[in-house]
């Protein structure tokens, strides 16, 4: 119980200044949090300044030992100027991109020994507005875009029998938007209202803990998630896993399917490029991306000071969709076939002395794609040392990543 707070300011080169503040409180069954942030910088080039403003808060109230209610909000308002291509003279008026968004959600939670759950509803809206992009032959002019998104999250966790657990849930999202553009050098405005996207996703999962003896447990799990989309074909995504668990060692294997639906970017691009390309309604002809994931691995804790994690995985991706922009030609969105990604992840954490820990992590990725996959390093390595010297905490981190296609 009581009220606690903290604040921090930071400063750096190019006129960079950051300020953050937090306030937390609790009184009996009531708790709350309020956080605020501000950041500004001139950037390292002319016309490269930006500013961020945000505030968020939550409030919760425990009705009794089982039920709890609460709500949260978030407001952001940001602006950034565009310095443009450094090879060309600065424009007389710098393009500016302003974004603002607000989100509100409310929840009801309940929890008892064999049954817990949560129902949450949210609404989210905002604007992304580009002003004064007047570059010759390439400027967008003024572009005003709005979006609205709302939905629910419902989940129940039930233990209907000893050592067993059932999870049931439902996710629902609805998103829509609008688009208005006055192209550079043109005395006319194009307006479009984008279609409403709706995605309903129920799911169920079951697991059971079989105690083999005093040292080992065998835990199988299985489930499925459904996807019902009002713009594209429905999909199902099953998953299953096996774990063999002891106090110091865990061996696991799992398989799952992932589904990634296209969103409003398709009709938004069609609205933005309709006058310059043959984009048309090609976004309606693609299908959802799919991924089949397979993984085996182990977790070792040979002593209380050491943790070792190792996993090998393979991802098979199909129907990857890509937008190909071709001004004055045939701009299309298309599914580009499939590729396979294989990888290894290894991490080791060790307490070398009381209060001091070292960590190392390595990831290797190998893919057979005929086209370069963006942001996919073949090798990634991270190292860290953390510890305390009296009242001072010291953290040193380093990361290496091989070259990527961007």
C-alpha positions in Angstrom: 0.0 0.0 0.0 1.0 3.6 -0.7 2.1 5.8 -3.6 5.5 5.4 -5.3 7.0 7.4 -8.2 10.2 7.9 -10.2 11.4 10.2 -13.0 14.3 10.2 -15.4 15.9 12.6 -17.8 18.4 11.9 -20.5 20.3 14.1 -23.0 22.5 13.5 -26.0 23.9 14.9 -29.2 21.9 16.7 -31.9 19.7 18.4 -29.3 18.3 15.1 -28.0 16.3 15.2 -24.8 14.2 12.5 -23.1 12.0 12.7 -20.0 10.0 10.0 -18.4 7.9 9.8 -15.2 6.0 7.0 -13.5 3.5 7.0 -10.6 2.1 3.8 -9.0 -0.3 3.5 -6.1 -2.3 1.0 -4.1 -4.8 1.3 -1.4 -6.5 -1.9 -0.2 -8.3 -3.4 -3.2 -7.6 -0.5 -5.5 -4.4 -0.1 -7.5 -3.4 2.3 -10.3 -0.5 3.3 -12.5 0.2 6.4 -14.5 3.2 6.9 -16.9 4.2 9.7 -19.1 7.0 10.2 -21.7 8.5 13.0 -23.9 11.4 12.9 -26.3 12.7 15.4 -28.9 15.7 15.5 -31.2 17.0 17.7 -34.0 18.5 14.8 -35.9 21.9 14.7 -37.5 20.7 16.5 -40.7 18.6 19.5 -41.5 14.9 18.8 -41.6 15.4 15.6 -39.5 13.8 16.6 -36.2 11.2 14.6 -34.4 9.2 14.6 -31.2 7.3 11.9 -29.2 4.6 12.5 -26.6 2.8 9.7 -24.7 0.8 9.0 -21.6 -0.7 5.7 -20.3 -2.5 4.5 -17.2 -4.2 1.6 -15.6 -6.6 1.1 -12.7 -7.8 -2.1 -11.1 -10.2 -3.0 -8.3 -10.6 -6.4 -6.6 -14.2 -7.0 -5.9 -13.6 -10.1 -3.7 -11.2 -13.0 -3.5 -12.4 -14.3 -7.0 -13.3 -11.3 -9.1 -11.3 -8.3 -10.3 -12.2 -5.4 -12.8 -10.0 -2.8 -14.4 -9.3 -0.5 -17.3 -6.3 1.0 -19.1 -5.7 3.8 -21.6 -2.9 5.0 -23.9 -2.5 8.2 -25.8 0.4 9.1 -28.2 1.1 12.1 -30.4 4.3 12.1 -32.5 5.7 14.2 -35.3 8.7 13.7 -37.6 10.2 15.8 -40.4 11.6 14.1 -43.5 15.2 15.1 -44.4 14.8 13.6 -47.9 17.5 12.2 -50.2 20.9 13.7 -49.2 22.0 13.8 -52.8 19.5 16.6 -53.6 19.0 20.1 -52.4 16.8 20.7 -49.3 13.2 21.4 -50.2 11.7 24.8 -49.5 9.2 23.1 -47.2 10.2 20.0 -45.3 7.7 17.1 -45.5 6.2 16.3 -42.1 4.6 13.1 -40.8 2.3 13.3 -37.8 0.8 10.3 -36.0 -1.6 10.1 -33.1 -3.4 7.2 -31.5 -5.6 6.4 -28.6 -6.5 3.1 -27.1 -8.8 2.1 -24.3 -9.5 -1.3 -22.8 -11.5 -2.8 -19.9 -11.4 -6.2 -18.4 -13.0 -8.6 -15.9 -10.9 -11.4 -14.4 -11.8 -14.3 -12.1 -9.6 -16.9 -10.5 -10.1 -19.9 -8.2 -8.2 -23.1 -7.5 -9.5 -25.0 -10.6 -10.9 -22.2 -12.8 -9.6 -18.8 -14.0 -10.3 -16.6 -16.9 -10.4 -13.1 -18.3 -12.7 -11.1 -20.7 -11.2 -7.9 -22.2 -12.7 -5.5 -24.7 -10.7 -2.8 -26.5 -11.0 0.0 -29.0 -8.1 1.7 -30.8 -8.1 4.6 -33.3 -5.6 7.0 -34.8 -4.3 9.0 -37.7 -1.2 9.0 -39.9 -0.9 12.2 -41.8 1.8 13.2 -44.3 2.1 16.9 -45.2 4.0 18.8 -47.9 5.8 16.0 -49.6 6.3 18.1 -52.8 9.4 16.3 -54.3 9.3 16.6 -58.1 8.1 13.4 -59.8 8.1 11.4 -56.5 6.2 13.4 -54.0 3.0 12.1 -52.4 1.7 15.6 -51.6 -0.6 15.5 -48.6 -1.9 12.2 -47.4 -4.4 11.8 -44.6 -5.2 8.3 -43.3 -7.4 7.2 -40.4 -7.9 3.8 -38.8 -10.2 2.2 -36.3 -9.7 -1.2 -34.6 -11.7 -2.8 -31.9 -12.2 -6.3 -30.5 -12.4 -8.7 -27.6 -10.1 -11.2 -25.9 -11.7 -14.0 -23.9 -9.9 -16.9 -22.3 -10.8 -19.6 -19.7 -8.4 -22.0 -18.0 -10.1 -25.0 -16.4 -8.7 -28.0 -14.5 -11.6 -30.5 -14.8 -9.5 -33.5 -13.6 -6.3 -34.0 -11.6 -3.1 -33.0 -13.4 -5.1 -31.9 -16.4 -5.8 -28.5 -17.9 -8.1 -27.2 -20.6 -7.8 -23.7 -22.2 -10.7 -22.2 -24.1 -10.7 -18.8 -25.8 -12.0 -16.5 -28.5 -10.3 -13.5 -30.2 -12.2 -11.1 -32.4 -10.8 -8.0 -34.2 -12.5 -5.6 -36.6 -10.4 -3.0 -38.4 -11.3 -0.2 -40.9 -9.9 3.0 -42.2 -10.1 5.8 -44.7 -7.6 7.5 -47.0 -7.5 11.0 -48.6 -4.7 12.3 -50.8 -3.9 15.5 -52.6 -0.9 14.5 -54.9 2.0 16.9 -55.4 1.4 19.3 -58.3 -2.3 18.3 -58.7 -5.3 20.5 -57.8 -7.5 17.6 -56.9 -8.1 15.2 -53.9 -8.8 11.5 -53.9 -10.8 10.0 -51.1 -11.4 6.3 -50.3 -13.1 4.5 -47.5 -11.3 1.1 -47.0 -13.3 -2.1 -46.4 -13.8 -3.4 -42.9 -11.7 -6.5 -42.0 -13.1 -8.9 -39.4 -11.2 -11.9 -38.0 -12.8 -14.3 -35.5 -10.4 -16.8 -33.9 -11.7 -19.5 -31.4 -9.2 -21.9 -29.9 -8.9 -24.8 -27.5 -5.9 -26.6 -25.9 -5.6 -29.6 -23.6 -2.6 -30.9 -21.6 -2.0 -33.5 -18.9 0.8 -34.2 -16.5 1.7 -38.0 -16.2 3.9 -38.5 -13.2 6.1 -41.4 -14.3 8.0 -41.7 -11.0 9.4 -39.4 -8.3 11.9 -37.8 -10.7 10.2 -37.7 -14.1 6.9 -36.3 -15.6 5.6 -36.7 -19.1 3.4 -33.9 -20.4 1.6 -34.1 -23.8 -0.4 -31.2 -25.1 -2.6 -30.6 -28.1 -4.9 -27.9 -29.5 -6.2 -26.1 -32.4 -7.0 -22.5 -33.4 -9.5 -21.5 -36.1 -9.4 -18.4 -38.2 -12.6 -17.0 -39.8 -11.9 -13.9 -42.0 -14.5 -12.0 -43.9 -12.1 -11.1 -46.7 -10.2 -14.4 -47.2 -10.7 -18.1 -46.8 -11.0 -19.6 -43.4 -8.0 -21.6 -41.9 -7.2 -23.9 -39.0 -3.9 -24.1 -37.1 -3.3 -27.2 -35.0 -0.5 -27.6 -32.6 0.9 -30.4 -30.4 3.8 -30.9 -28.0 5.6 -33.4 -25.8 7.7 -32.7 -22.8 9.7 -35.0 -20.6 10.5 -33.1 -17.4 12.7 -33.7 -14.3 14.2 -31.3 -11.8 17.4 -30.7 -13.8 16.5 -31.6 -17.4 13.6 -31.1 -19.8 13.4 -32.6 -23.3 10.7 -31.3 -25.6 9.3 -31.6 -29.1 6.6 -29.6 -30.7 4.9 -29.0 -34.0 2.5 -26.1 -34.9 1.0 -24.3 -37.8 0.9 -20.5 -38.2 -1.4 -18.3 -40.3 -0.8 -14.7 -41.3 -3.6 -12.9 -43.1 -3.1 -9.8 -45.2 -4.5 -6.6 -43.7 -5.6 -3.2 -44.8 -2.3 -2.5 -46.5 -3.7 -4.1 -49.7 -6.7 -1.8 -50.2 -4.7 1.2 -48.8 -2.0 0.8 -51.4 -4.7 0.4 -54.1 -6.2 3.6 -53.0 -2.8 5.4 -52.9 -1.5 4.1 -56.2 -4.7 3.7 -58.2 -4.0 6.7 -60.4 -0.4 5.8 -61.1 -0.4 2.0 -61.5 -2.6 -0.9 -62.5 -2.7 -2.2 -58.9 -6.5 -2.4 -59.0 -8.0 -5.1 -56.9 -5.1 -7.6 -57.1 -4.9 -7.6 -53.3 -8.2 -9.7 -53.3 -6.5 -12.5 -55.2 -3.8 -13.5 -52.6 -4.2 -16.0 -49.8 -3.0 -16.1 -46.2 0.7 -17.0 -45.5 1.2 -20.3 -43.7 4.0 -21.7 -41.7 4.6 -25.2 -40.4 7.0 -25.1 -37.4 8.8 -28.2 -36.0 11.2 -28.0 -33.0 13.1 -30.3 -30.7 15.2 -29.1 -27.8 16.3 -29.4 -24.2 16.8 -27.4 -21.1 19.6 -28.2 -18.6 20.1 -26.9 -15.1 23.1 -29.0 -14.0 23.3 -26.9 -10.8 21.6 -23.9 -9.3 24.1 -21.5 -11.0 23.9 -22.8 -14.6 21.2 -22.8 -17.3 21.7 -24.3 -20.8 19.0 -24.1 -23.5 19.4 -25.8 -26.9 16.8 -26.1 -29.7 16.7 -27.1 -33.4 13.9 -26.0 -35.6 12.5 -25.9 -39.1 10.0 -23.6 -40.5 8.3 -24.3 -43.9 6.6 -21.1 -45.2 4.2 -21.1 -48.1 2.1 -18.4 -49.9 4.5 -15.6 -48.8 2.8 -12.4 -50.1 4.8 -9.5 -51.5 3.8 -6.1 -53.0 5.7 -5.3 -56.2 5.6 -1.6 -57.0 6.1 -0.6 -60.6 5.1 3.0 -61.3 3.5 3.4 -64.7 3.4 -0.4 -65.1 1.7 -3.4 -63.6 1.9 -3.1 -59.8 0.7 -6.3 -58.2 0.5 -8.2 -55.0 1.3 -11.9 -55.3 2.1 -15.0 -53.4 5.7 -16.0 -54.0 5.6 -19.7 -53.4 7.4 -21.3 -50.5 10.8 -21.6 -48.7 12.2 -23.6 -45.8 14.2 -22.1 -42.8 16.3 -24.3 -40.6 18.0 -23.0 -37.5 19.7 -23.7 -34.2 19.5 -21.7 -30.9 21.9 -22.1 -28.0 22.1 -20.1 -24.8 24.1 -20.5 -21.6 23.7 -18.6 -18.4 26.2 -19.0 -15.5 26.5 -17.3 -12.1 30.3 -16.9 -11.7 30.3 -15.4 -8.3 27.4 -14.2 -6.0 25.8 -11.3 -7.8 27.7 -11.7 -11.1 26.2 -13.5 -14.1 27.6 -14.2 -17.6 25.4 -15.0 -20.6 26.0 -16.2 -24.1 23.6 -16.8 -27.0 24.1 -18.1 -30.5 21.6 -18.4 -33.4 22.2 -19.9 -36.8 19.7 -19.6 -39.7 19.8 -21.3 -43.1 17.2 -20.9 -45.8 16.7 -22.3 -49.2 14.7 -19.3 -50.6 15.3 -18.3 -54.2 14.8 -14.7 -53.3 16.7 -12.8 -50.5 14.7 -12.8 -47.3 15.0 -9.4 -45.6 16.5 -9.0 -42.1 17.5 -12.7 -41.9 21.1 -13.0 -40.5 22.8 -16.3 -40.9 24.7 -15.9 -37.7 23.9 -13.9 -34.5 25.9 -13.9 -31.3 25.2 -12.1 -28.0 27.3 -11.9 -24.9 26.6 -10.2 -21.5 28.0 -9.7 -18.1 25.9 -8.4 -15.3 26.7 -7.8 -11.6 26.9 -5.4 -8.7 29.7 -3.5 -7.0 28.4 -2.3 -3.7 25.4 0.0 -4.5 26.2 0.1 -8.2 24.8 -2.3 -10.8 26.9 -2.9 -13.9 25.6 -4.3 -17.2 27.8 -4.9 -20.3 26.2 -6.3 -23.5 27.6 -7.0 -27.0 25.9 -8.4 -30.1 27.3 -9.5 -33.4 25.1 -10.1 -36.5 26.2 -11.2 -39.9 25.1 -9.1 -42.9 21.5 -9.1 -43.9 19.5 -8.2 -47.0 17.4 -5.1 -46.4 
